Amino acid sequence: MQNPFRIHKISFKHAFDGLIFAIRTQPNFRFHLLASTAVILLGFYFSINPAEWLILIFTINTVIVAEMVNTSIEAMVDLITLEKRVDAKIAKDVASGMVLVSAFLSVIIALIIFLPKIINLI
């Protein structure tokens, strides 16, 4: 029987390889990481409450995961075909739309949390 710790170690290595790939090759992923860092710093600056932290962390997670799923879908479509096909375009466009929707809604959430604090500061 294989050592279960070795299996998990290999799984984590592959997971980190995927994360590093996304960071190195995907400009939009890097942008989302930068935006996430800015939001986290704003959270510390404005001393947001635990509920707001949970909402922000969940929102950041949603955008980052959507970007990684989009990257995966694009890679799989390219693996299947490099031809210009309507179904391949639909898969890629819908995956990109997923990221757009999650990013747009994350901006709305950030505005709901931070705008009142910024207005009070002014």
N, C-alpha and C positions, 0 to 999 in steps of 0.2 A: 504494500500500500504506500502511496506517495505521502510525503510529509505535507500536511495541510498548510503549514506556515510557509513552506517553499512555494506552494501554488499561489497563495495570497501575495507573497512577495513579487512573484512574476506578474500577477494581475495588476498590482500597484505600479510596477515598472511600466507596463503597457499604458496604463492610465496617465501616468506622468509624461510618457512619450507623446501621447495625444495632446496633452495640455501644452507642452513645449512646442509641438508642431503648430498648434493654433497661434501661439504667441509669435513664433518666428515667421510664419507665412501669411497671416491674415491681418491686414492693416485695420480692418473694422473691429476685429477682436481686440487689438491693442488700443484702439480708440475707446472701446467700451471699458476696458480696464482702467484707462486714464480717467474717464468720466466717473467711474465707480470710486476711484481713489479721491477725486475731488468731492464727491458727495459724502464719502466717509469723513473727510476732513471738515466739511461743513457741519456734519452731525456732531463732531467733537466741539467745534467752535460754538455752535448754538446750544450745546448741552441738551440734545433732544432726549425725550423720555424713552423708557424701554419699549413701549408699544410702537413708537415711531422707528426705533432701531430695527425691530422685527419686520416692520413693513418695508423699510429700506433694504435690509438684507435679503428678504424674499424677492423684492423687485430686482435687485442687482443680480441675484441668482437666476431669475427668469431670463433676463437679457443675455447673460453670459452663456447659459445653457442653450438658449435659442440660437445664438451665434455658432456654437459648437455643433448643434444639430444641423444647421444650415451648411456648415463646412462639410459635415459628413455626407449629407444628401448630395451636395455638388460633386464630391469625390466619387460617390457611388454612381451617379449618373454618368460622369466622365469615364468611369471604368466600364460601364455597360455599353456606352456608345459615344463617339465623338461626332457623329453625324448631326446635322441640324434637323431635329425631330420635334414635332409639336409636343409630344408627351414628355420629352426631356426638358423642354423649355418650361412647361407647366410645373414640373417637379421643382425645378430651380427657382422659378418665379414665386411659387407658393412658399417655399422655404425662406426666400428673401423677404417676402411679405410678412412672414411670422416674426422675423427679427425687427422689421419696421414697426409692426404693431406693438411688440413688447417694448421697444425703445421709446416710441411715442407715448405710450401709457406710463412708462417710467418717468418721463419728463413731467407729465401731469401730476403724478404722485409726488415727485420732488417739489413741484410748485405748491401743492397743497400743504406739504409739511414745512417748507422753508419760506414761502412768500410772507406769511404772517410774521415770522421772526425777522425777516429782512425789513419789512415795513415798520415794525416796532423799533428797530435799530435806527431807522431814519427819523 
